[in-house]
Amino acid sequence: MTRPRLGFLGVGWIGRHRLESIVRAGHAEVVAIADPSRERRDAALALVPGAAVCEHAGQLLEQPLDGVVIATPSALHAEHCQAALDRGLAVFCQKPLARDAAETARVVAAARAADRLLGVDLSYRHTEAIQRIRDVLRGGGIGRVFAVDLVFHNAYGPDAAWFYDRSASGGGCVIDLGIHLVDLALWLLGFPAVDAVTSELFARGVALAPGDPQVEDYAQVLLRLASGACVRLTCSWRISAGRDAVIEAAWYGTEGGLAMTNVGGSFYDFVAERYRGTSRERLASPPDAWSGRAAVDWTSRLAAGAGFDPQAERLVDVARVLDAIYASTGAARGACGPDRGRER
């Protein structure tokens, strides 16, 4: 197995963390880094001495690479992914892959045309808690799922100004935090079509109308699935939750329930439990070093020679749901999931 040569575009906090995880795993060789900040470049270079140092994407893509890891601001994701894929490079990108479904579809189409592996850092899929929940769900262990409750409250808001510019970020807490939970709900249920979406979005306690240029810091969302199940999502920035974060995802079926819950307000520690009436069974507990697993999984698949994965099409399905949430605040909206006739 030949180790692929990787370049890192964006080595701020999240990019540097993924760099550490990939270097530690040893599936790939990091040969170049790019970031406009000299301080961030120097910090990353300490992890990969000898790597080429670049100031911007153009310089990075001139290097001899097999793949690129992208951790730039959201407004640049689609452009940077497209440029890398057009050069025949595999891509691993931070979420969201793009700001809306149209941009997402263009990136996925480029990956398909180039037959290159495209990955997105939907990292909660790789927690031990969700893996155990997935095993039970896929085995029919709680019967027919009819309800899903999703919560992601963050006592803090992002620091960077671009998060609060809709043209740069694509939205607020829904596209930043809610994307993880929408992805989990649909992925674990096999991506059923979404028949209707109702949402209420707020900024500093004031309800937003569709098309409002402000980004939301609180959201309540209801999805109606073609399977008959309903999904309720609540997420926020800077809410007074009495702890750093509240992160919960629960699936309720005709024969039991399953839940992932963060421990003590932690962003990293989760338990998974199975419910039967008033009893509960622990399925997973901390510690669990999961946060870099999505990136490591991508590098190991790249090293094994993987090309385009058709599951990347599901990124467009999630993006369509997010588009519908932003478009439907205060009113129900029609189907936005996979085409009914499409093979699943």
C-alpha positions, 0 to 999 in steps of 0.5 A, a space after each residue: 500500500 502506497 502512502 498518498 501525498 497530502 496537502 493541507 489547505 487551512 491549518 487553524 485549530 480544526 485543520 491542525 487537529 486533523 493534521 495531527 490525527 492523520 500524521 499519527 495514523 500514518 496512512 498518508 504523507 503530509 507534504 505541503 501546508 497552506 494558510 495565510 497566517 504565518 503563525 498557523 503555518 509555523 505551528 503546523 510545520 512543527 508537526 510535519 518538518 520538511 513539508 512545503 509551505 504555501 501561502 494560498 491554494 494556488 501554490 498548494 495545488 502546484 505541489 505533487 499531491 494525491 489529495 487535499 484536506 480543506 479547512 478554510 472558511 465555508 464560503 471557500 469550500 466549494 471553490 477549493 474542492 472544485 479546484 482540487 478535483 479538477 486537478 485529479 486530487 482526492 478531497 477531504 473537506 470540513 463541513 459544510 461541503 458548501 453553502 447550499 445544495 446547488 454548490 454541494 451538487 457541483 462539487 459532488 459532480 466534479 468528484 464523480 467525473 474525476 473518479 476521486 474520493 470525496 469525504 466530509 468531516 461529519 465526525 459524529 458518525 464515527 463516535 463509538 456511541 453512534 456506531 453502537 446505536 447504528 448496530 442496534 438500528 440496522 438490526 431492527 432492535 427497536 422496531 419501526 422508528 417513528 420519532 427522532 429527537 435531536 438537540 445541539 445547544 452551544 453556550 458559545 458562538 463562533 469567534 470568526 466574523 465570517 460565521 455571521 455573514 450569510 453569504 460567507 457561511 450559508 447560515 447560522 447554527 443550523 448549518 454549523 451545528 444542526 448539519 451533524 444531527 440532520 446527517 445522523 438522523 437520515 444516515 441511520 434511517 437509510 436516507 428516507 425522503 423528507 416529505 415536509 419541513 417546518 422551521 422557526 429561526 431566531 436571531 437574538 430572540 427575534 423570529 426571522 422571515 425567509 430570506 432575512 440576511 441575519 444568521 440564526 442563533 436558535 432554531 426549531 425544526 420539524 421534518 416529516 419523513 416518507 417512512 412516517 417518522 417525524 424528526 424534531 431538531 433544536 439547536 443554538 449558539 450562545 444559549 444559557 444552558 447551564 453548561 458548555 453544550 447540550 448534545 443529544 440524539 434519540 431514536 424512538 421505535 415501536 419496541 424501544 429507544 436509543 439515545 446518545 447524550 453528552 456527559 457533563 456538558 462536554 463536547 467530546 464525551 458521550 454515552 449511548 443507551 438502549 431503552 426498554 420501557 423504564 429500563 436502560 442499558 449502557 452501550 458505550 461510554 467515554 473515553 473515546 478519541 473519535 474526533 479525527 476518525 473521519 479524516 483517518 478513515 478517508 486517508 486509509 481508504 485513499 491509501 487503499 486506492 478508493 475512487 469516487 464513493 456513490 455515498 457522497 451523493 447523500 451530501 446533496 440530500 442533507 444540503 437540500 434539507 438544510 436549504 428547506 429549513 432556511 426557506 421554510 421558516 414559519 411554513 411547511 415546505 414540500 419534499 426535499 429528500 431523495 427522489 422517491 424512485 431513486 434506488 436507496 
